[in-house]
Amino acid sequence: MRRELRGLVVITLLLTGCGGHPISAIGFINHTHHSDAELWSLWKAAQQSLSQQIDLNPVQRTLTNAPPVMPPGDARVWNISPRQLVVSAQADVSSSALYAATGVSRPDSTGLIFCPDPCNVAYAAAYSLYARPVSRYAASWEFSGNNFDLLVKYEFENQILKALGYDMQWR
């Protein structure tokens, strides 16, 4: 009887796992006007780019004229998949709100959205969060062809780099 009970406990543990968190399903939560196939194509383009070279400080270079930090590509990027990554537009900040907050004058649609902490800037064309993976972009970029592609690809690169443990301070 005791042996059967032990066997039952072992089988139960094998079937239920060790109490870890379940792995999220691979894919996107797509709140864009683009197909999942288009998002996958941008994800693969991000992987391809990062497999060749990594730009770790584009924001820092823009803000402070710092020298580039560009290590060689990382083959591990091919092992990273989006896990229920939310991809969505966010309403552009109005030109009046942008002017009131920053003194910068831009016509509507500004092409910028509020960028929450830990962003290094208050407003950006797009941003990513990582605890619950999210990539957002200014809604005015949705139908801007290659610009949309470049923004989303960059944010996908950020998601991949974060998953690999890179320092995201200046991305």
Secondary structure, 3 states (H helix, E strand, C coil): CHHHHHHHHHHHHHHHCCCCCCCCCEEEEEECCCCHHHHHHHHHHHHHHHHHECCCCHHHHHHHCCCCCCCECCHHHHHCCCEEEEEEEECCCCHHHHHHHHCCCCCCCCCCEECCCCCCCCEECEEEECCCCEEEEEHHHCCCCHHHHHHHHHHHHHHHHHHCCCCCCCC
